[in-house]
Amino acid sequence: MSPTDDDIRGDLERVERLIASLTHQESDWTEETPDNADAASGLTSTAEDEAVLEQLRERRDRLKAQLGEDPDS
């Protein structure tokens, strides 16, 4: 059974909410002034977050393509 447009739109909404929450989380972190130990830990965390964000953005683009929408909008 293939997914319906409603299923795809639901997935798309969830992915966009996740992207927004991760992006907001990053902006909160950048407002802090961490010490060296926190900075090193933060680099690892930031790299992991960026990898997750990239995967979410790619999934968003695939979902939009399934719906026939422009992935850049």
C-alpha atoms as one frame of an Amber mdcrd trajectory, in Angstrom:
protein
   0.000   0.000   0.000   1.479   3.325  -1.009   1.206   6.367   1.255  -1.519
   8.894   0.543  -0.903  12.610   0.128  -2.313  13.091   3.644   0.221  10.594
   5.052   3.041  12.334   3.225   1.871  15.776   4.386   1.715  14.482   7.968
   5.271  13.166   7.708   6.361  16.443   6.147   4.832  18.457   9.006   6.587
  16.272  11.609   9.937  16.637   9.822   9.540  20.410   9.562   8.696  20.630
  13.297  11.805  18.593  14.130  13.961  20.840  11.947  12.498  23.922  13.614
  13.053  22.540  17.107  16.661  21.563  16.377  17.366  24.897  14.729  15.885
  26.740  17.725  17.897  24.552  20.103  21.120  25.474  18.277  20.378  29.184
  18.416  19.789  28.926  22.175  23.170  27.234  22.616  25.036  29.853  20.603
  23.822  32.572  22.960  25.777  30.986  25.837  29.478  31.517  26.481  30.830
  28.045  27.294  34.196  27.281  28.895  36.784  25.122  27.066  35.422  21.771
  28.283  31.889  22.767  27.354  33.104  24.045  23.998  34.749  20.711  23.118
  31.647  18.800  24.128  29.526  21.303  22.249  31.492  20.763  19.042  30.672
  17.062  19.102  27.058  17.762  19.905  26.853  20.418  17.193  28.349  18.063
  14.607  25.811  15.383  15.544  22.967  17.911  15.388  24.125  19.101  11.970
  24.167  15.518  10.681  20.634  14.957  11.974  19.490  18.273  10.492  20.962
  17.350   7.118  19.126  14.004   7.146  15.880  15.735   8.115  16.287  18.323
   5.360  16.915  15.558   2.810  13.800  13.709   4.023  11.795  16.955   3.793
  12.974  17.427   0.202  12.017  13.835  -0.709   8.560  14.257   0.842   8.016
  17.523  -1.014   9.102  15.852  -4.246   6.538  13.073  -3.640   3.892  15.752
  -3.300   5.124  17.518  -6.429   6.199  20.604  -4.470   9.347  22.640  -4.990
  11.882  21.398  -2.369  13.357  24.902  -2.077  10.097  26.490  -0.927
